[in-house]
Amino acid sequence: MSARPLQGLLDGFVEFVLSEPIFVGFLLLLLAFVFFAYLFIRRTLTGMRQGFDEGYRGK
């Protein structure tokens, strides 16, 4: 087992990134949007749960 297949895979990946920068940039923006949407929804739901818990306890 040598590192040649991995090196070939990495070379292909680097070649794709360099040949399609707009597509790669679009994918990065899409990934960032999904990540921040997840964080926003998680924060909203945890805040809503805290509000329900405080209301149930009568605070």
VENHU-V13867 format. One line per field, one symbol per residue. phi: phi as a letter, one per 20 degrees, with the letter a starting at -180 (. if undefined). A space follows every 10 residues. Layout:
# VENHU-V13867
phi = ???
This chain:
# VENHU-V13867
phi = .defffffff ffffffffec ffffffffff ffffffffff ffffffffff ffffffene
